[in-house]
Amino acid sequence: MFQTEFDFTLPCGYLDEHGTLHRDGIMRRATAADEILPLRDPRVADNQAYLAVILLSRVVTRLGSLTAINPKIIEGLFATDMAFLQDLYNRVNRLDGAGENVTCPECRHQFWREPTLPGESWATPSVN
């Protein structure tokens, strides 16, 4: 079956105004509208970096006990968690599922290796 929702646990967690830490959540696959509609937002026109905030607020459907995720919540994430969610978004929405889990033969550490795309090198990685 085609998977449309993905569970995650943030490295740090979102600390709400009541002091509750929210770490576990769900992200859904993005739709075309999720990627197109934020481009109309004046906050994105003023600052392209804000696109990630709006996009994540659309696709994160639950964070801890919070089910109404909005840009203000995403703005309140620690930078570590923001980077984590951006990476997850890119993996979840990859067209071909390229990349692979690999294990270092020396230390046995496991990590995700991104594919090298045509026209791309490690020195000039894609910004997507």
N, C-alpha and C positions, 0 to 999 in steps of 0.2 A: 504494500500500500504506500502511496505517495505521502511522505511526511510533510506537514505544513506547520507544525509547532515544535519548538525545541526548548527543553528545560535547561536552565543554567544556574550557576551559583557565582555571584560576584566575588572577586578576591577580597574586597574591603566591605562593601555594602553601603546602602543609602541610609543615612541617619536623618529621620524626620524631625519635625518641630517638637515632638513629644519625647524624643530621645530613643525611639524604637529603631533598631537596626534591621533593615530589609536586605537580604542577600539572595534568596532563591527567587527565580522568576521564570517567565515564559516569553519567548520571542517567536513570532510567526514569520513566515515567508513574506517578503514584500510584494506588493502589486505594482503595476505600472503607475497607478494613481499615487501610491506612496512615494514614488521617486519624482513624479512630475509636479504634483500640487505644491509641495514645499517651495518650489522655484518661484512661485508667485508671491510668497510671503515677503513683506518688506524687510524683515529682519535678515533674511538671506540676501536680499539685494544690497543691504548695507554691509553685510559681513558673510562671505561665502562659507566660512567655517561653521556658521550657525545651521547650515543645511544638515549636518550630522545630528544636531540636537533635535531638530524637528522630525527628521526621518526616524530616529530611534524612538521618539515619543509616539510615533504611529505604529511601530511594529512590536514594541515591548508591551505585552498585554497584561502582564502581572509582575509585580515586584513585591515580594513578601505578601503582606495583607492588602497592598494597594492594587486596585484594579482599574483606576482611572489615571493612567500615566499621561502626563502632560510635559511640555517643554521645561517648565519650572523644576520638575522632579529630575529630569535629565541634567539640567544645569547644576543641580545640587550634588551630582555624583563626584566622587573623587576621580582624579585624572586616570588613575590605574583602572578603575571600573569603566570609564568612558572608552579607554583604549580596548579593554576586554570586549565590550559590547560591539564596537566597530569591527573588531576582528571576527567575532561571532557572526555579525551581519554579513560580512563578506564571504564567510564559509557557507552559511545557510543559503545564500542567494547565488552561489556560483553555478553557472549554467551546466558545466560538465562534471562537477564533483571532483575536478582535478586536484592533485596534491595527494599526499600520502603521509601516514604515520610512519616514522622511521626511528630506529634505535641506534644510538652511537655505539660503535663496536668497542670503544675504549672504556667509557664510563657507564654504559647501559642506559643513559638518559633517553627517554622517549620524547619526541617532539613532532610537530606538523611541519612538513616541508612543502612550501608553495611551489607550484610548477613555474618554469621559466616560459613566459609567453613569447610568441613570435615577435621579434623586434624589441624585446625587452632584455635587459641584462641586470645583474645584481647591482651594478653601479647606478643604474637609472630605473629603479622599480616603478611599477605602475602606481598611480595615485588613487586608483579605485580600490 
